[in-house]
Amino acid sequence: MAGKIKVKRRAKGARPYFFPDPTSDKLLSIVMALAGEVSVLHDRLDTMERLIEKGEMPRHDAIESYVPPAAVRAERDVWREEFLSRVLRVVHAELDAGPEDTPEQYEAAIQSVSR
């Protein structure tokens, strides 16, 4: 195709790391990419169901041009928040727990509080 613009697929700059092990970060990136795709599929399926309920044939152009009303966007936002919460539950739990203390750090904290 003449005149087609090619866009680079790589972001510039250093890759952000959230975990000490780079493999965990790579896995998180993969999971988040898949979660994004699931979210898009959920919205498209929801659109198809709504079109069918209105008696419309869920054709490609109808799906692409569908603009959800505010109430539908709000429902989808709630679903997305709950979905991401489930996907990231383990990560959130680990972050909330913070780094584990060594027995020595624990004992020092007990001694400090006891004084």
C-alpha positions in Angstrom: 0.0 0.0 0.0 1.5 3.3 -1.0 1.5 6.1 1.6 1.0 3.8 4.5 2.7 5.1 7.7 4.6 2.7 9.8 4.5 3.2 13.5 7.2 1.9 15.8 5.9 -0.7 18.2 8.4 0.0 21.0 8.2 2.6 23.6 11.2 4.8 24.2 13.0 4.9 27.6 13.8 2.4 30.2 11.3 -0.3 31.1 9.7 0.3 34.5 10.4 -2.5 37.0 8.1 -3.2 40.0 9.5 -6.4 41.4 13.0 -7.4 42.3 12.9 -10.2 39.8 12.6 -9.0 36.1 10.8 -12.2 35.2 8.0 -11.2 37.5 7.7 -7.9 35.7 7.6 -9.6 32.3 4.9 -11.9 33.5 2.9 -9.0 34.9 3.2 -7.3 31.5 1.9 -10.3 29.7 -1.0 -10.7 32.2 -1.9 -7.0 31.9 -1.8 -7.2 28.0 -4.1 -10.2 28.2 -6.4 -8.5 30.7 -6.7 -5.5 28.3 -7.7 -7.9 25.5 -10.3 -9.6 27.8 -11.7 -6.2 28.7 -12.1 -5.2 25.0 -13.7 -8.6 24.3 -16.1 -8.0 27.2 -17.1 -4.6 25.9 -17.6 -5.9 22.4 -19.7 -8.9 23.6 -21.7 -6.5 25.7 -22.3 -4.3 22.6 -23.4 -7.3 20.6 -25.8 -8.4 23.3 -27.3 -4.9 23.5 -27.7 -4.7 19.7 -29.4 -8.1 19.7 -31.8 -7.0 22.5 -32.8 -4.0 20.4 -33.5 -6.3 17.5 -30.5 -5.2 15.5 -28.1 -7.5 13.7 -24.7 -7.2 15.4 -22.8 -6.4 12.2 -19.2 -5.2 12.2 -20.1 -1.6 11.4 -22.9 -1.5 14.0 -20.5 -2.8 16.7 -17.7 -0.4 15.6 -20.1 2.6 15.6 -21.9 1.8 18.8 -21.6 4.6 21.4 -22.6 3.3 24.8 -24.8 5.6 26.9 -23.5 6.9 30.2 -25.3 4.2 32.2 -23.7 1.5 30.1 -20.3 3.1 30.4 -20.7 3.2 34.2 -21.7 -0.5 34.2 -18.6 -1.3 32.2 -16.4 0.7 34.4 -17.6 -1.1 37.5 -17.0 -4.5 35.7 -13.5 -3.4 34.7 -12.6 -2.3 38.2 -13.8 -5.6 39.7 -12.1 -7.6 36.9 -8.8 -5.9 37.5 -9.2 -6.3 41.2 -9.5 -10.0 40.7 -6.6 -10.2 38.3 -4.3 -8.1 40.5 -5.5 -9.5 43.8 -2.2 -11.3 44.6 -0.1 -8.3 43.6 -2.2 -6.0 45.8 -1.9 -8.4 48.7 1.8 -8.6 48.3 2.2 -4.8 48.2 -0.2 -4.3 51.1 1.8 -6.8 53.2 5.1 -5.0 52.4 8.5 -6.6 52.8 8.7 -9.3 55.3 10.7 -8.6 58.4 13.6 -10.8 59.5 13.3 -12.4 62.9 15.9 -9.9 64.1 13.9 -6.9 62.8 10.8 -8.3 64.4 12.6 -8.8 67.8 14.0 -5.2 67.6 10.5 -3.9 67.0 9.1 -5.8 69.9 11.9 -4.5 72.2 11.3 -0.9 71.0 7.6 -1.1 71.7 8.1 -2.8 75.1 10.2 0.2 76.4 
